[in-house]
Amino acid sequence: MKEASALIGALTGLAWPLFASVVVWRLFPVIKNIAGRGNFTVRMGDAELTVQQFSDKLVEATADIQQRLTAVSASEGQEEPSEQTERPPGVLRRVLWVDDQPANNAYETAQLQSLGVEVVHATSTGEGVRALHKARPPFDAVISDMGRSEPAGYNTDAGLDLIREIRSFDDTTPVFVYASTKTLARKEEIATAGGNGVAWSPVKLFDLLHDAGEFPGAADG
């Protein structure tokens, strides 16, 4: 487990954003593999951490990296046009995530929560729309997958349908599609429907979310 301790130390001190982004992208499968081995403790200096404590430390470390990456990206890309529609900057306190497989986004959810963002999950377009109508306070952003299982069957355009539903009563809340790189081919279609951006990696997703509002951990710190 010395390698794991060294990994955490390296992650918290990373200064090279490109290398950090690769580590973040690769980290979740590694954690799943470690956790699948069963109960164990990890020695960190003079202390021992449980599997849960070890995972929490990794979440905190990579969430910090994500936050630093978005700050670097924002400072380096100020002259580039944003995928967002014009909207006053604020704080990203609540996010609605619509995906029929929430477990697939467990690590990204944990990172957001570590940064102080409340994440509410919905598994269908209808459930997501109802959550938006009932939300008090309102959500600051919406994330959706593209294709998902709906009550009527699998819908390859579920993300688009959700965006159109939202835009029928809400013109301002940012809506992002988080899916595979194949979805990039539909980027223009998503924008026409009213979507604010497409993400295919955690780093890109956090970049888009940072455009929607500052993470509470940074805003309150």
Secondary structure by P-SEA (a helix, b strand, c coil): caaaaaaaaaaaccccaaaaaaaaaacaaaaaaaaaccccccccccccccaaaaaaaaaaaaaaaaaaaaaaaaaacccccccccccccccccbbbbbccccccaaaaaaaaaaabbbbbbbccaaaaaaaaaaccccccbbbbbcccccccccccaaaaaaaaaaaccccccbbbbbcccccccaaaaaaaaccccccccaaaaaaaaaaaccccccccc
